[in-house]
Amino acid sequence: MKRARQAAAAALAWLTAVPAAPAQMRIGIEPVRPHTSVLLRPYQAQNVPPARLANSSRLRGLIRAGHLYLTVQDAIALALENNIDLEIARYSPVLAAVRLTRAEAGGALPGVPSAAAQAGAVASGQGVLGSQSAAGVAGGGTERVSRGAGNAQITQLGPITQNLDPIVQSTTTYAHRSIPQPNAVQSLTPVLVQDLVNTSYSIQQGFLSGGTVTLSLRGNWLEENAPSNLLNPSWATTLSLSLQHNLLQGFGRAVNARTITVSRINLRTSDEQFRAQVMGTVNAVLSAYYQLLASGEEVKARRSALETAQRFVRESRRRYELGALAGVDVLPAESQEAAARRDLIIAETAHSQNELRLKNLISRNGVADPELRAAKVVLLDTLSAPPEEKLPELSQLLETALARRPDIAVRRASLESAQVSSLGTKSALLPRAVAFGTTTQQGLAGTGRTVTSFTPGQPPRVQQPDPYFVGGFGSALGQSFRRNFPSINGGVFFQAPLRNRQGIADQGIDELQLRQTELGLAQFLLEVQVQLANALAAAEQARTRWQAAAKNLELARTLLAAEEKKFSTGVSTPFEVVQQQRALAQAEAAEAAARASWHSARLALEQAAGTMLETYGISLDEARRGEVAGQPAAPENR
């Protein structure tokens, strides 16, 4: 959890950090304008800078006189700054941090908080209709129009986490009503005319333990034309505190915080996934660099072979003119020249394709940039290989891979997420039991009026309101806060499906998938061992093949030189010289390909062991920013 909190803090700091780089080089979410009110900031749209589509200045600095001069370190630095795949991957940790913020807010997908604002509602005891309602008499025109709704229902496996951000609500409604009175004994008017203003305020807070508390205040203002109303106009207030809490299903911090825990794991995993993308990008760039070196050497070898073939053709023709050779002996030399020219064109085409691939890897727009398209890549490193090499043991490589390979870390995090998510289906197996309670304090006050009622055969009866209820909104609110008229209710809701097949099936499916995930991780670790063994064997074989190719090249050069000496003395024939020329050209191409294969095998071994970033001294923080301060380190024996 400590590592998860540190990763979350780092990612959130990255969200709001303002780096020293220009604005077009920023990635993430820019902070809201500092002069904005603190109360308004949560309701403003976040500003995400535009995508970075231009190349870094480093690329322009390496182009001189129409040539792009690259070392291995330059190629890596350009890829870290400009590679489009890496640019896309930079958004993943930011997205994971934002999703963590969403999970920490709790709740299901966005819904509507529960609240009910009723237009035309009167409190118990308020006015004519409120007095009838308090007496249990249904008066005319007591219908109510609801303007609220409950939370949106979102289906998911396991209990839904409560809303953890406080929710404040305010509702104000106005109504004017004219209600006929078939029995005017109480209202003393055939038509009851009312003006009503209903206001309600509430604040709701959820808890990770599985409960919710709501504090609400409702005020009803009423003015009507009933002569019998002793308080007119009047205020009725209701102050209530409600609490409900899960007792079985959905109880406990571990269950309700599982989405937050998984989001923190995903945030940590996003760093590993980004690291894997960086490793893949560096591996692709290095492979392209060494392939371009190999194809360049092959072009040189094919050009040298063509020059040798052309020189031999000239020599054969000169001897034919002198009568030392027959005309048929010139044909093998001319055939060899044509074959050498064909091989050169093929090699140059492959070299151009490799050059294009490298340009696409180190820039965001590739050859769409006219300057980059016209630039010829000049590689400053060579396909050198150390005379001796000691490869690590398989056990050491396996230990390193388990500690450093990001795909292993991602799979372990996936298993951890599955274990956390299974808490939801286990909790959903339990019956639903919810304890709830509400305490309500009411108040009533208004402008006092003296009412005189006349009954036949009796003297007039003068009625006045109780002085305690004479006043305004403050008087009614004071009664509520003093708990002069309290009401308390509570209870427990219980629900249990008798067979519970849905819950059992969901939990069983979750557990079976969890076991599959565990076995998948074990299977992948076995595959890693095989990959390491294959990569180690490939590196050893590649070095052996390179050494054999180097010896074969040395032999081919010696044999060609000897054959040319024989030809100059008349002992050999043009056909035999042509054969040696072809053998030398093949040996040169094979030796260059063997050296390139050795470099590729070394890259594959470093990729399998997860040590590529350490080998080349690549900073993950610089890769995240897309700004390389210096140059990656040059590994030994490169």
QUIDA-V793656 format. One record per residue. N is the residue number from 0. RES is the residue in three letters. D_LAST is the distance of its C-alpha to the last C-alpha in Angstrom with 2 decimals. Layout:
n->N res->RES d_last->D_LAST
n->N res->RES d_last->D_LAST
This chain:
n->0 res->MET d_last->40.87
n->1 res->LYS d_last->39.56
n->2 res->ARG d_last->36.05
n->3 res->ALA d_last->37.66
n->4 res->ARG d_last->39.73
n->5 res->GLN d_last->36.79
n->6 res->ALA d_last->34.86
n->7 res->ALA d_last->38.04
n->8 res->ALA d_last->38.58
n->9 res->ALA d_last->35.07
n->10 res->ALA d_last->35.41
n->11 res->LEU d_last->38.92
n->12 res->ALA d_last->37.86
n->13 res->TRP d_last->35.26
n->14 res->LEU d_last->38.15
n->15 res->THR d_last->40.24
n->16 res->ALA d_last->37.72
n->17 res->VAL d_last->37.88
n->18 res->PRO d_last->34.47
n->19 res->ALA d_last->34.20
n->20 res->ALA d_last->32.52
n->21 res->PRO d_last->34.87
n->22 res->ALA d_last->37.08
n->23 res->GLN d_last->35.28
n->24 res->MET d_last->32.13
n->25 res->ARG d_last->34.03
n->26 res->ILE d_last->33.92
n->27 res->GLY d_last->36.59
n->28 res->ILE d_last->40.32
n->29 res->GLU d_last->41.75
n->30 res->PRO d_last->44.52
n->31 res->VAL d_last->48.12
n->32 res->ARG d_last->49.72
n->33 res->PRO d_last->50.66
n->34 res->HIS d_last->54.25
n->35 res->THR d_last->54.94
n->36 res->SER d_last->57.36
n->37 res->VAL d_last->55.99
n->38 res->LEU d_last->58.46
n->39 res->LEU d_last->57.27
n->40 res->ARG d_last->53.50
n->41 res->PRO d_last->53.36
n->42 res->TYR d_last->55.05
n->43 res->GLN d_last->52.88
n->44 res->ALA d_last->50.16
n->45 res->GLN d_last->46.61
n->46 res->ASN d_last->44.69
n->47 res->VAL d_last->41.33
n->48 res->PRO d_last->39.55
n->49 res->PRO d_last->38.77
n->50 res->ALA d_last->35.52
n->51 res->ARG d_last->32.77
n->52 res->LEU d_last->32.36
n->53 res->ALA d_last->31.07
n->54 res->ASN d_last->27.49
n->55 res->SER d_last->26.31
n->56 res->SER d_last->26.71
n->57 res->ARG d_last->22.98
n->58 res->LEU d_last->22.90
n->59 res->ARG d_last->25.78
n->60 res->GLY d_last->24.27
n->61 res->LEU d_last->21.24
n->62 res->ILE d_last->23.67
n->63 res->ARG d_last->25.05
n->64 res->ALA d_last->27.47
n->65 res->GLY d_last->26.89
n->66 res->HIS d_last->23.11
n->67 res->LEU d_last->20.58
n->68 res->TYR d_last->17.64
n->69 res->LEU d_last->14.56
n->70 res->THR d_last->11.14
n->71 res->VAL d_last->9.15
n->72 res->GLN d_last->11.10
n->73 res->ASP d_last->14.23
n->74 res->ALA d_last->14.17
n->75 res->ILE d_last->14.04
n->76 res->ALA d_last->16.75
n->77 res->LEU d_last->18.85
n->78 res->ALA d_last->18.81
n->79 res->LEU d_last->19.93
n->80 res->GLU d_last->22.67
n->81 res->ASN d_last->23.84
n->82 res->ASN d_last->23.13
n->83 res->ILE d_last->26.65
n->84 res->ASP d_last->26.13
n->85 res->LEU d_last->24.78
n->86 res->GLU d_last->27.74
n->87 res->ILE d_last->30.13
n->88 res->ALA d_last->28.69
n->89 res->ARG d_last->29.30
n->90 res->TYR d_last->33.00
n->91 res->SER d_last->33.01
n->92 res->PRO d_last->33.04
n->93 res->VAL d_last->35.71
n->94 res->LEU d_last->37.76
n->95 res->ALA d_last->37.52
n->96 res->ALA d_last->38.80
n->97 res->VAL d_last->41.67
n->98 res->ARG d_last->42.56
n->99 res->LEU d_last->42.73
n->100 res->THR d_last->45.16
n->101 res->ARG d_last->47.18
n->102 res->ALA d_last->47.33
n->103 res->GLU d_last->48.46
n->104 res->ALA d_last->51.37
n->105 res->GLY d_last->52.66
n->106 res->GLY d_last->54.99
n->107 res->ALA d_last->54.44
n->108 res->LEU d_last->53.46
n->109 res->PRO d_last->55.40
n->110 res->GLY d_last->59.12
n->111 res->VAL d_last->62.41
n->112 res->PRO d_last->63.58
n->113 res->SER d_last->67.00
n->114 res->ALA d_last->69.88
n->115 res->ALA d_last->73.31
n->116 res->ALA d_last->75.12
n->117 res->GLN d_last->78.61
n->118 res->ALA d_last->80.62
n->119 res->GLY d_last->84.30
n->120 res->ALA d_last->84.05
n->121 res->VAL d_last->86.51
n->122 res->ALA d_last->86.34
n->123 res->SER d_last->88.81
n->124 res->GLY d_last->92.05
n->125 res->GLN d_last->91.16
n->126 res->GLY d_last->93.80
n->127 res->VAL d_last->96.05
n->128 res->LEU d_last->93.41
n->129 res->GLY d_last->91.65
n->130 res->SER d_last->94.99
n->131 res->GLN d_last->95.64
n->132 res->SER d_last->92.23
n->133 res->ALA d_last->92.81
n->134 res->ALA d_last->96.21
n->135 res->GLY d_last->94.76
n->136 res->VAL d_last->96.45
n->137 res->ALA d_last->94.56
n->138 res->GLY d_last->95.59
n->139 res->GLY d_last->95.28
n->140 res->GLY d_last->92.01
n->141 res->THR d_last->89.66
n->142 res->GLU d_last->86.82
n->143 res->ARG d_last->83.34
n->144 res->VAL d_last->80.43
n->145 res->SER d_last->77.02
n->146 res->ARG d_last->74.16
n->147 res->GLY d_last->71.41
n->148 res->ALA d_last->69.25
n->149 res->GLY d_last->67.31
n->150 res->ASN d_last->63.60
n->151 res->ALA d_last->61.87
n->152 res->GLN d_last->61.31
n->153 res->ILE d_last->57.73
n->154 res->THR d_last->57.24
n->155 res->GLN d_last->54.38
n->156 res->LEU d_last->53.98
n->157 res->GLY d_last->55.20
n->158 res->PRO d_last->56.98
n->159 res->ILE d_last->56.14
n->160 res->THR d_last->55.12
n->161 res->GLN d_last->57.65
n->162 res->ASN d_last->57.05
n->163 res->LEU d_last->55.59
n->164 res->ASP d_last->56.03
n->165 res->PRO d_last->59.66
n->166 res->ILE d_last->61.55
n->167 res->VAL d_last->64.37
n->168 res->GLN d_last->66.97
n->169 res->SER d_last->70.00
n->170 res->THR d_last->72.58
n->171 res->THR d_last->75.77
n->172 res->THR d_last->78.29
n->173 res->TYR d_last->81.71
n->174 res->ALA d_last->84.56
n->175 res->HIS d_last->88.10
n->176 res->ARG d_last->90.36
n->177 res->SER d_last->93.96
n->178 res->ILE d_last->95.18
n->179 res->PRO d_last->98.70
n->180 res->GLN d_last->100.59
n->181 res->PRO d_last->102.98
n->182 res->ASN d_last->104.25
n->183 res->ALA d_last->104.57
n->184 res->VAL d_last->106.00
n->185 res->GLN d_last->102.95
n->186 res->SER d_last->101.56
n->187 res->LEU d_last->105.04
n->188 res->THR d_last->103.72
n->189 res->PRO d_last->103.54
n->190 res->VAL d_last->100.08
n->191 res->LEU d_last->97.44
n->192 res->VAL d_last->95.15
n->193 res->GLN d_last->91.98
n->194 res->ASP d_last->89.17
n->195 res->LEU d_last->86.15
n->196 res->VAL d_last->82.85
n->197 res->ASN d_last->80.42
n->198 res->THR d_last->77.37
n->199 res->SER d_last->74.83
n->200 res->TYR d_last->71.84
n->201 res->SER d_last->69.49
n->202 res->ILE d_last->66.24
n->203 res->GLN d_last->64.40
n->204 res->GLN d_last->61.69
n->205 res->GLY d_last->59.93
n->206 res->PHE d_last->58.51
n->207 res->LEU d_last->55.70
n->208 res->SER d_last->58.29
n->209 res->GLY d_last->59.85
n->210 res->GLY d_last->62.64
n->211 res->THR d_last->63.82
n->212 res->VAL d_last->66.24
n->213 res->THR d_last->68.10
n->214 res->LEU d_last->70.37
n->215 res->SER d_last->72.59
n->216 res->LEU d_last->75.49
n->217 res->ARG d_last->77.83
n->218 res->GLY d_last->80.66
n->219 res->ASN d_last->83.41
n->220 res->TRP d_last->85.81
n->221 res->LEU d_last->89.00
n->222 res->GLU d_last->91.99
n->223 res->GLU d_last->94.77
n->224 res->ASN d_last->98.37
n->225 res->ALA d_last->99.93
n->226 res->PRO d_last->102.93
n->227 res->SER d_last->102.59
n->228 res->ASN d_last->99.13
n->229 res->LEU d_last->99.59
n->230 res->LEU d_last->96.06
n->231 res->ASN d_last->95.32
n->232 res->PRO d_last->92.68
n->233 res->SER d_last->90.71
n->234 res->TRP d_last->87.23
n->235 res->ALA d_last->85.89
n->236 res->THR d_last->82.67
n->237 res->THR d_last->80.63
n->238 res->LEU d_last->77.94
n->239 res->SER d_last->76.05
n->240 res->LEU d_last->73.20
n->241 res->SER d_last->71.74
n->242 res->LEU d_last->69.35
n->243 res->GLN d_last->68.02
n->244 res->HIS d_last->65.58
n->245 res->ASN d_last->64.23
n->246 res->LEU d_last->65.43
n->247 res->LEU d_last->63.78
n->248 res->GLN d_last->61.53
n->249 res->GLY d_last->59.09
n->250 res->PHE d_last->59.81
n->251 res->GLY d_last->57.16
n->252 res->ARG d_last->54.15
n->253 res->ALA d_last->51.62
n->254 res->VAL d_last->53.05
n->255 res->ASN d_last->53.49
n->256 res->ALA d_last->50.13
n->257 res->ARG d_last->48.11
n->258 res->THR d_last->47.05
n->259 res->ILE d_last->45.85
n->260 res->THR d_last->43.98
n->261 res->VAL d_last->42.31
n->262 res->SER d_last->41.41
n->263 res->ARG d_last->39.78
n->264 res->ILE d_last->37.80
n->265 res->ASN d_last->36.81
n->266 res->LEU d_last->35.74
n->267 res->ARG d_last->33.47
n->268 res->THR d_last->32.25
n->269 res->SER d_last->31.58
n->270 res->ASP d_last->28.93
n->271 res->GLU d_last->27.25
n->272 res->GLN d_last->27.62
n->273 res->PHE d_last->26.12
n->274 res->ARG d_last->23.16
n->275 res->ALA d_last->22.82
n->276 res->GLN d_last->23.04
n->277 res->VAL d_last->20.28
n->278 res->MET d_last->17.99
n->279 res->GLY d_last->19.17
n->280 res->THR d_last->18.68
n->281 res->VAL d_last->15.08
n->282 res->ASN d_last->14.44
n->283 res->ALA d_last->16.46
n->284 res->VAL d_last->14.78
n->285 res->LEU d_last->11.22
n->286 res->SER d_last->13.01
n->287 res->ALA d_last->14.96
n->288 res->TYR d_last->12.20
n->289 res->TYR d_last->10.53
n->290 res->GLN d_last->14.16
n->291 res->LEU d_last->15.12
n->292 res->LEU d_last->12.57
n->293 res->ALA d_last->13.97
n->294 res->SER d_last->17.46
n->295 res->GLY d_last->17.13
n->296 res->GLU d_last->16.36
n->297 res->GLU d_last->19.20
n->298 res->VAL d_last->21.41
n->299 res->LYS d_last->20.81
n->300 res->ALA d_last->21.62
n->301 res->ARG d_last->24.66
n->302 res->ARG d_last->25.82
n->303 res->SER d_last->25.61
n->304 res->ALA d_last->27.52
n->305 res->LEU d_last->30.07
n->306 res->GLU d_last->30.55
n->307 res->THR d_last->31.08
n->308 res->ALA d_last->33.51
n->309 res->GLN d_last->35.33
n->310 res->ARG d_last->35.67
n->311 res->PHE d_last->37.04
n->312 res->VAL d_last->39.45
n->313 res->ARG d_last->40.79
n->314 res->GLU d_last->41.24
n->315 res->SER d_last->42.99
n->316 res->ARG d_last->45.29
n->317 res->ARG d_last->46.14
n->318 res->ARG d_last->47.15
n->319 res->TYR d_last->49.10
n->320 res->GLU d_last->51.00
n->321 res->LEU d_last->51.76
n->322 res->GLY d_last->52.97
n->323 res->ALA d_last->50.45
n->324 res->LEU d_last->49.06
n->325 res->ALA d_last->50.83
n->326 res->GLY d_last->50.15
n->327 res->VAL d_last->48.81
n->328 res->ASP d_last->46.07
n->329 res->VAL d_last->44.64
n->330 res->LEU d_last->44.08
n->331 res->PRO d_last->41.04
n->332 res->ALA d_last->39.26
n->333 res->GLU d_last->40.15
n->334 res->SER d_last->39.10
n->335 res->GLN d_last->35.66
n->336 res->GLU d_last->35.36
n->337 res->ALA d_last->36.28
n->338 res->ALA d_last->33.82
n->339 res->ALA d_last->31.00
n->340 res->ARG d_last->32.07
n->341 res->ARG d_last->32.10
n->342 res->ASP d_last->28.59
n->343 res->LEU d_last->27.35
n->344 res->ILE d_last->29.12
n->345 res->ILE d_last->27.69
n->346 res->ALA d_last->24.10
n->347 res->GLU d_last->24.78
n->348 res->THR d_last->26.34
n->349 res->ALA d_last->23.45
n->350 res->HIS d_last->21.10
n->351 res->SER d_last->23.57
n->352 res->GLN d_last->23.66
n->353 res->ASN d_last->19.90
n->354 res->GLU d_last->20.19
n->355 res->LEU d_last->23.11
n->356 res->ARG d_last->21.40
n->357 res->LEU d_last->18.59
n->358 res->LYS d_last->21.42
n->359 res->ASN d_last->23.36
n->360 res->LEU d_last->20.64
n->361 res->ILE d_last->20.18
n->362 res->SER d_last->23.94
n->363 res->ARG d_last->27.18
n->364 res->ASN d_last->29.23
n->365 res->GLY d_last->26.86
n->366 res->VAL d_last->28.48
n->367 res->ALA d_last->31.77
n->368 res->ASP d_last->30.73
n->369 res->PRO d_last->31.99
n->370 res->GLU d_last->29.67
n->371 res->LEU d_last->26.53
n->372 res->ARG d_last->28.06
n->373 res->ALA d_last->28.70
n->374 res->ALA d_last->25.35
n->375 res->LYS d_last->22.98
n->376 res->VAL d_last->19.30
n->377 res->VAL d_last->17.27
n->378 res->LEU d_last->13.49
n->379 res->LEU d_last->12.02
n->380 res->ASP d_last->8.37
n->381 res->THR d_last->8.06
n->382 res->LEU d_last->7.53
n->383 res->SER d_last->6.24
n->384 res->ALA d_last->6.59
n->385 res->PRO d_last->7.82
n->386 res->PRO d_last->11.61
n->387 res->GLU d_last->12.55
n->388 res->GLU d_last->11.74
n->389 res->LYS d_last->14.35
n->390 res->LEU d_last->14.78
n->391 res->PRO d_last->17.22
n->392 res->GLU d_last->20.82
n->393 res->LEU d_last->22.34
n->394 res->SER d_last->24.78
n->395 res->GLN d_last->22.19
n->396 res->LEU d_last->20.30
n->397 res->LEU d_last->23.73
n->398 res->GLU d_last->24.71
n->399 res->THR d_last->21.64
n->400 res->ALA d_last->22.21
n->401 res->LEU d_last->25.90
n->402 res->ALA d_last->25.22
n->403 res->ARG d_last->22.51
n->404 res->ARG d_last->22.85
n->405 res->PRO d_last->24.93
n->406 res->ASP d_last->26.71
n->407 res->ILE d_last->28.14
n->408 res->ALA d_last->29.36
n->409 res->VAL d_last->30.92
n->410 res->ARG d_last->32.77
n->411 res->ARG d_last->34.04
n->412 res->ALA d_last->35.25
n->413 res->SER d_last->36.96
n->414 res->LEU d_last->38.80
n->415 res->GLU d_last->39.80
n->416 res->SER d_last->41.13
n->417 res->ALA d_last->43.10
n->418 res->GLN d_last->44.67
n->419 res->VAL d_last->45.71
n->420 res->SER d_last->47.09
n->421 res->SER d_last->49.16
n->422 res->LEU d_last->51.25
n->423 res->GLY d_last->52.84
n->424 res->THR d_last->54.15
n->425 res->LYS d_last->55.39
n->426 res->SER d_last->57.30
n->427 res->ALA d_last->58.67
n->428 res->LEU d_last->60.36
n->429 res->LEU d_last->62.74
n->430 res->PRO d_last->65.98
n->431 res->ARG d_last->66.27
n->432 res->ALA d_last->68.20
n->433 res->VAL d_last->68.39
n->434 res->ALA d_last->70.54
n->435 res->PHE d_last->71.81
n->436 res->GLY d_last->74.25
n->437 res->THR d_last->75.61
n->438 res->THR d_last->77.83
n->439 res->THR d_last->79.70
n->440 res->GLN d_last->81.89
n->441 res->GLN d_last->84.19
n->442 res->GLY d_last->86.21
n->443 res->LEU d_last->88.96
n->444 res->ALA d_last->90.69
n->445 res->GLY d_last->92.43
n->446 res->THR d_last->95.28
n->447 res->GLY d_last->98.52
n->448 res->ARG d_last->101.42
n->449 res->THR d_last->104.99
n->450 res->VAL d_last->106.07
n->451 res->THR d_last->109.77
n->452 res->SER d_last->110.50
n->453 res->PHE d_last->113.93
n->454 res->THR d_last->115.33
n->455 res->PRO d_last->118.75
n->456 res->GLY d_last->121.45
n->457 res->GLN d_last->119.34
n->458 res->PRO d_last->118.84
n->459 res->PRO d_last->115.65
n->460 res->ARG d_last->112.58
n->461 res->VAL d_last->110.29
n->462 res->GLN d_last->106.67
n->463 res->GLN d_last->104.13
n->464 res->PRO d_last->100.52
n->465 res->ASP d_last->99.54
n->466 res->PRO d_last->98.63
n->467 res->TYR d_last->95.45
n->468 res->PHE d_last->94.04
n->469 res->VAL d_last->95.05
n->470 res->GLY d_last->92.12
n->471 res->GLY d_last->88.95
n->472 res->PHE d_last->85.33
n->473 res->GLY d_last->84.88
n->474 res->SER d_last->87.73
n->475 res->ALA d_last->86.35
n->476 res->LEU d_last->82.84
n->477 res->GLY d_last->84.35
n->478 res->GLN d_last->86.09
n->479 res->SER d_last->82.79
n->480 res->PHE d_last->80.99
n->481 res->ARG d_last->84.02
n->482 res->ARG d_last->83.97
n->483 res->ASN d_last->87.65
n->484 res->PHE d_last->87.31
n->485 res->PRO d_last->84.46
n->486 res->SER d_last->83.48
n->487 res->ILE d_last->81.07
n->488 res->ASN d_last->79.82
n->489 res->GLY d_last->77.16
n->490 res->GLY d_last->76.34
n->491 res->VAL d_last->73.83
n->492 res->PHE d_last->72.59
n->493 res->PHE d_last->71.72
n->494 res->GLN d_last->70.44
n->495 res->ALA d_last->69.37
n->496 res->PRO d_last->68.90
n->497 res->LEU d_last->70.82
n->498 res->ARG d_last->68.42
n->499 res->ASN d_last->65.25
n->500 res->ARG d_last->63.52
n->501 res->GLN d_last->61.26
n->502 res->GLY d_last->59.91
n->503 res->ILE d_last->59.54
n->504 res->ALA d_last->57.70
n->505 res->ASP d_last->55.31
n->506 res->GLN d_last->54.54
n->507 res->GLY d_last->54.16
n->508 res->ILE d_last->51.79
n->509 res->ASP d_last->49.70
n->510 res->GLU d_last->49.55
n->511 res->LEU d_last->48.73
n->512 res->GLN d_last->45.87
n->513 res->LEU d_last->44.65
n->514 res->ARG d_last->44.67
n->515 res->GLN d_last->42.79
n->516 res->THR d_last->40.14
n->517 res->GLU d_last->39.90
n->518 res->LEU d_last->39.60
n->519 res->GLY d_last->37.05
n->520 res->LEU d_last->34.84
n->521 res->ALA d_last->35.33
n->522 res->GLN d_last->34.55
n->523 res->PHE d_last->31.35
n->524 res->LEU d_last->30.23
n->525 res->LEU d_last->30.90
n->526 res->GLU d_last->28.83
n->527 res->VAL d_last->25.93
n->528 res->GLN d_last->26.27
n->529 res->VAL d_last->26.30
n->530 res->GLN d_last->23.25
n->531 res->LEU d_last->21.28
n->532 res->ALA d_last->22.69
n->533 res->ASN d_last->21.90
n->534 res->ALA d_last->18.29
n->535 res->LEU d_last->17.89
n->536 res->ALA d_last->19.75
n->537 res->ALA d_last->17.85
n->538 res->ALA d_last->14.47
n->539 res->GLU d_last->16.37
n->540 res->GLN d_last->18.09
n->541 res->ALA d_last->15.15
n->542 res->ARG d_last->13.65
n->543 res->THR d_last->17.24
n->544 res->ARG d_last->17.79
n->545 res->TRP d_last->14.85
n->546 res->GLN d_last->16.25
n->547 res->ALA d_last->19.68
n->548 res->ALA d_last->18.82
n->549 res->ALA d_last->17.44
n->550 res->LYS d_last->20.73
n->551 res->ASN d_last->22.73
n->552 res->LEU d_last->21.41
n->553 res->GLU d_last->22.34
n->554 res->LEU d_last->25.70
n->555 res->ALA d_last->26.34
n->556 res->ARG d_last->25.90
n->557 res->THR d_last->28.25
n->558 res->LEU d_last->30.78
n->559 res->LEU d_last->30.89
n->560 res->ALA d_last->31.48
n->561 res->ALA d_last->34.18
n->562 res->GLU d_last->35.76
n->563 res->GLU d_last->35.95
n->564 res->LYS d_last->37.69
n->565 res->LYS d_last->40.10
n->566 res->PHE d_last->40.81
n->567 res->SER d_last->41.53
n->568 res->THR d_last->44.09
n->569 res->GLY d_last->45.57
n->570 res->VAL d_last->44.61
n->571 res->SER d_last->42.21
n->572 res->THR d_last->42.81
n->573 res->PRO d_last->40.96
n->574 res->PHE d_last->40.34
n->575 res->GLU d_last->38.44
n->576 res->VAL d_last->36.31
n->577 res->VAL d_last->35.54
n->578 res->GLN d_last->34.49
n->579 res->GLN d_last->31.98
n->580 res->GLN d_last->30.65
n->581 res->ARG d_last->30.16
n->582 res->ALA d_last->28.49
n->583 res->LEU d_last->26.02
n->584 res->ALA d_last->25.26
n->585 res->GLN d_last->24.74
n->586 res->ALA d_last->22.55
n->587 res->GLU d_last->20.25
n->588 res->ALA d_last->20.08
n->589 res->ALA d_last->19.62
n->590 res->GLU d_last->16.72
n->591 res->ALA d_last->14.85
n->592 res->ALA d_last->15.90
n->593 res->ALA d_last->14.85
n->594 res->ARG d_last->11.19
n->595 res->ALA d_last->11.49
n->596 res->SER d_last->13.42
n->597 res->TRP d_last->10.94
n->598 res->HIS d_last->8.48
n->599 res->SER d_last->11.85
n->600 res->ALA d_last->12.99
n->601 res->ARG d_last->10.27
n->602 res->LEU d_last->11.20
n->603 res->ALA d_last->14.76
n->604 res->LEU d_last->14.61
n->605 res->GLU d_last->13.46
n->606 res->GLN d_last->16.14
n->607 res->ALA d_last->18.68
n->608 res->ALA d_last->18.22
n->609 res->GLY d_last->18.38
n->610 res->THR d_last->15.57
n->611 res->MET d_last->13.47
n->612 res->LEU d_last->15.22
n->613 res->GLU d_last->14.88
n->614 res->THR d_last->11.15
n->615 res->TYR d_last->10.76
n->616 res->GLY d_last->14.01
n->617 res->ILE d_last->16.11
n->618 res->SER d_last->19.81
n->619 res->LEU d_last->22.19
n->620 res->ASP d_last->24.99
n->621 res->GLU d_last->23.25
n->622 res->ALA d_last->22.50
n->623 res->ARG d_last->26.23
n->624 res->ARG d_last->27.38
n->625 res->GLY d_last->25.09
n->626 res->GLU d_last->24.48
n->627 res->VAL d_last->21.18
n->628 res->ALA d_last->22.24
n->629 res->GLY d_last->19.07
n->630 res->GLN d_last->15.47
n->631 res->PRO d_last->13.29
n->632 res->ALA d_last->11.08
n->633 res->ALA d_last->7.51
n->634 res->PRO d_last->6.13
n->635 res->GLU d_last->5.52
n->636 res->ASN d_last->3.78
n->637 res->ARG d_last->0.00
